[in-house]
Amino acid sequence: MNSPFFRLIALVLACAVAPTAWAANGGSERIRDLASVSGVRVNQLIGYGVVVGLDGSGDATNQVQFTGQSVQSLLSQFGVTLPPGVTPQMKNVAAVMVTAALPSFAQTGQQIDITVSSLGNARSLRGGTLLLTPLRGADGQIYAMAQGNLVIGGAGASAGGSKVAINHLLAGRVPGGATVERMVANAALTADVIHLELNQTDFSTARLVADAINRKLGSDDVAAALDGRVVQVRFPGVGSRVAFISSLENIEVALEAPPARVVVNARSGSVVMNQSVRLGACAVAHGSLSVTVSSTPVISQPNAFSGGQTVVTEKTDIRVQQDPGVLFNIPASADLADIVKSLNALGATAQDLIGILQAIKAAGALKAELEII
């Protein structure tokens, strides 16, 4: 099931659905699927905290010293002072990093989910409670405060030097575990112009989006493409900006056929191509080269009373075998199914197919952009 034939047949099914649906709706998409409003984005938050209440599965403080330092600093805020030079040995505590995504227009008091990940050598965070932790943005300001009981989607046990674990025990989530304390300023609803940022840079798409907006609003100067990524839309000055942006997002844009592209994953050997790919006539020779190395022990024993020693050596044989390459004539084709059929006729493995596609592209027969990820 891992042969290029089955991979490329799945490719045909996946790619054939998209052109069919694309043709069914007239080759159009809504602006909300093509672009986003500039400034309306998610902001990442991060913080350092302590998880308590673990069942002996926390950090070993003799190895992870910053956990003990964190506990001492925390206790000092409550008037508890440890003797100098004493490092607390607490197996029920773990140092963690807390991350969260602050959504656009988040209001003060709104609750958001957080992710808690072990920073030391704890064995498990299961059953732990995150203590009050400030979450900061890239500017160093505190935007949320996190606290709560961890939800770990796994289980584990150990005894007699053996252990078993199901899923991951060193990271968990706290649903609604952070409360927003500061709002992020956003000028998307106050500026005189709105910038729509395309998901992919394309000058043709930017022009089509601007034309579709102008036709919808009955004007020629409301929208203009600034470059291949940004379309500027002028706010009419009356009505609600929220309603105006909502109407913009639901405008249908008649798109052109996507650019021809072949994407190759060099790690997994997957090959994906879209319906716009064209293949020119070419000839491909494909053969395989195998190298076999075998080693055989050889014992050399001295004669009797010679005073020598028995020596064990190895005899190595190296054999190189190259199967004869067969020259395949691949006809020119403009249909995706025919291209797949021609490539399958080569009988190459997935990794060999990557090299063949690169060679066809270099020869000028592959009419598409070849992208290797």
N, C-alpha and C positions, 0 to 999 in steps of 0.2 A: 504493500500500500504506500511505500515511500518512493516508488519509482517516479521518474519525470512524467510518465504518462498520466498517472493518477493526479499528480500535482497540477499538471496543466489542464486536465479535464475539469478539476475543481476551479481552476482559474477561468475557464470558459464560462462555467455556470455563474461565477461571481460577477464577471465582467459583462455577461450578456444581459443580466437583469438590469444593470444601471442604464444602458442605452435604451432598453425597452421602456422603462419608467420615464426616462428623460424625453423620449419621443411622445409618450402618452400625454404629458402635460405641456406639450408644445416647447420643450426645452427651456423651461423657465423655473426660477427659484425665487423665494422671498428674500428680501434684503436682510432679514434677521438671520437667515442661514448663510449669507455671504459675508456679512460684516458685523461689526459691533461699534457701539458709540464710544468715542474716545473719552477716556477718563472713567468709564464704568467698568471697573475691574476689581479683582480680588487682591487683598493685601495680606502678605504672609506675616505671622507673628511667631515669636519664639521666646522661651523662658527656661530657666533652670530651677528645678524644684526637688523636693524630697518626698518619697513614698514611704509610709509607715504601715504597721499592722501586718507585715509579712510573716509567714510561718517558718521562720528560720532560713528563708531562701534569699536573704538580702545580701548586700555587699560585705565582703570580708575586709573590715576596716584596717587590718594590718597590711593589706595589699593596696586598697583604694583609700588613701588618706584623706582625699577631699570630702568623702562622705562624712567622716568624723568631724572635720572642720565645719561642715555645713550644719551638723547637728549642734555643735558647740555654739555657733553663731545664732542658731535658732533659739536655743535654750537661754542664751544671754538676754534675748529680748523679753523673756518672762521672768528675769531676775534670778536665774539659776546659773551659778558659776562653778565650773569644775576646777579641781586643784591643778596647779601648773604641772605640765608634763604628762597629764593623764589623758589618754585617748580612749574614748568610749568604744567598747566592743559590742556592737548591736547588730545582730544578724537579722533583725526584723526591719531594717531601714535600707533604702536603696536610693542612690542619686539618679535623677532622670532628667531628660530634656523633654520639654512640653512644646508642641507646635499646634498651630491653629490657622485657619483661613478666615480672615475678616471680610465678609461680603460687602459689596457696594451698598451705600446708603444705610449701613448698619446704624441703628439708633442706640443711645445710651440705655442700658438695662436689658438689651436683647441678649439672649443666650445662644452660644455657638458651641459646636462640638470641638473637642480637643483630642490630640493623640499624644500618648505618654510612652517614651522609649527609654530603656535602661542605658545608663552611661557607664556604669562600673562592671563588676563581675557577678552581679546577682544571678541566681539560677532561675528565678521566677518572680513575676510581679502579681501573681494571682492572689486575690483577696486583699490587695493593698489599697490604701487611701492616699490620694495626693493632697498634700497640705497647700495652703494658700500660696499661689505662685503668680507673680506679675508677668504678663506677656508684653513684649516690646516689639515695635516695628523697626524698620530699617533706619529711622531717624533717632532711635534710642528712647522714644517716648513710650509710656505705658498706655496701651489701648484696651487691655482686658485683664481681668483677674480670674485665675483658674483654681478650682478645688473640687474634689469629689471622689467617689469610689470607682475604681477601675473595672472595666469589663474586659476580661481576657478570654479570647475564643480558643482555648486549648487546655490540655491537661497533661500532667507528667507524674512520674514516680521513680524512685531510685532505692536500691537496697543491695548490699553485698557487692558493691562495685559495678552493678549493672543499673541502667536507667532506660526509661522509655519516655518519649515526649510526643504529644499529638499537637500539631500546629505549632505556633510560635508563642512562647511564654514570656518573652522579654519586651513586648510592646502591646499596648491596649488602648482603648478609647474610653472617654467619659462623655456620654451624650449630654449636651447642654451643660458641660462642665465649666464653661467660662462665661463671664458676664462682661459685656462691653462697657467700658468706662469712658471712652473718648470717641467722638465721631471723626471720620476722615472727611476733610473738606473736598467737595466735588463741584466743579463749575459747569458740569454738563447741562444743568437746568437753569443756569443764570446767564450764560454767554449769548451773544447775538447770533453766533453761528454754531452749527453742530458739525463735528467731524466724524465721518463714518470711516472706520478702518477695516479694510478688507482682510479676510482671513489669509489670503494668499495674494502676493503681489502679481498683478496682471493689468496691463494698461487697457486691454480691450474690455475686461470686466468693469474697470473703473469708469470707462466711458459709457458703457451700457447702463450702469447704475445711475449715473448722472442724467442720462437721457430719459430713463424711465421715471425718475423723480420729476423732471421738468414737464414731461407729458402729463403726469398725474396731477400736478399742481397748476397746469395751464400757463406756464411761464418758461422762458428760455434762460433766465439768469438766476434761478433759485439755487440750483445745484451746479457744481463745477468740479471736475476731477483735477486735484492739485498735482498728483503724480500717480504712479501705478499702485499706490496703497491707500491713499486718503482721498475721500470725496467730501468736499465742503458744501454744507447746506445752510442757506440763510433762513433764519427764523422769520416768519411773516410779520411778527409783532403783535398779533392779536390771538386770543384763545390760549388754551393751556399748552405748555411745552410738553407735558406728559402725553397728552392726546396727540400732539403733532408728531412726536417721536414714535408713538405707537402706530400711527398711520404710515410713517415712513417704513417701519420694519415689515409691514404687511404688503408693500408694493411688490408685484411680480416683475421680475427682470428676465427678458428673453435672452438666454445665453447662447453663445456660439459653441461649437464642438470643442471639447477640451484639447489641449496640446498633447501630441503623441508622446507617451512616456512609458519606459520599461523600468521597473524598480526591482533590484536584485538584492536579496539579503544574503550576504556572503557567509554569515555564521550558520544559518539554518538551511541555506540552499533554495529558499523560496524565490520564485519568479512571478511577478505580477505585471501585467500590461493592460492598457485600456483599449477601447474600441478604435481609437484613432491611429493605432500603430499600423504602419505599412512595411511590407517586406519586398525588396527588389530581388531579381533573379541572381543567384549566386551558386557556387559549388563549394561543398564542405567535405573535407576528408577528416575522419575521426578514427583514431586507433587508441589502444591502451598499452601502457608500458608497466611491466611488473618486475620487481627485483626481489629475489629470494635468497636469504642468507641462512645457511645451515651449518651447525657446529657439531663435530663428532669427537668425543674424548679418545685419545690414543695413549696407551700405557707403554712406556719403555722400561723394560726390566733388565738389569745387568746379568752377566754370566755368573755362575757359581764361583765363590772364593775370589771374585775380582775386586771386592771392596767397594763397588759402586752402589748407588742408591736408585730406587725405583722413582721414575719421573713420569708425571701425568701431564700430557700436553693436549692441545685441541687442534683438530684439523678443520679448517673453515672452507666451505664451498660457497661461492657466490654465483648465482645464475640470473641472467638478465633475459627476459622474454618480452618481445614486443609483437603484439598481434598486428597483422597487416591492416592498414587503414583503408577504408572503403570510401570512395568518392561519391558523395550524394549530390544530385542536382536538385536544388530547391527552387521551384518556380516563383515568379513574382506573384504576390497576393495582396489583396486589399481587404480580405475578410479574416477576422480573428480566428475563426475555427480552422481555416485553411493554414494559417500560420502555425497554430498548435499542432496540426496534423503533420506539417512538414518537419517541425522540430522533433516530434516524437519518432519520426522515421530514422533519426540519427541513432537512436538507442543509447543515448548518453546518460550518465548519471546526473544528479542535480548539480553537483560541483563542476562536472565537465561542461554542463550546459551554460554555466556562467562564463567560462572561457570562450565557448563558441559564440555566445551573444556579443562578447567584447570584440571578437575577431570579425564578426559580421558587421558590427558598427564601424570598426576601423576600415573595412573594405567599402563602406558607403552603401551597403545594401539594406541596412536597418534604418528605416525612415522614422526615427524616434529618438528622444533623449534618453540615454542610458544612465540611470542613477543607481549607485551601489551604496548600500547602507550597512 
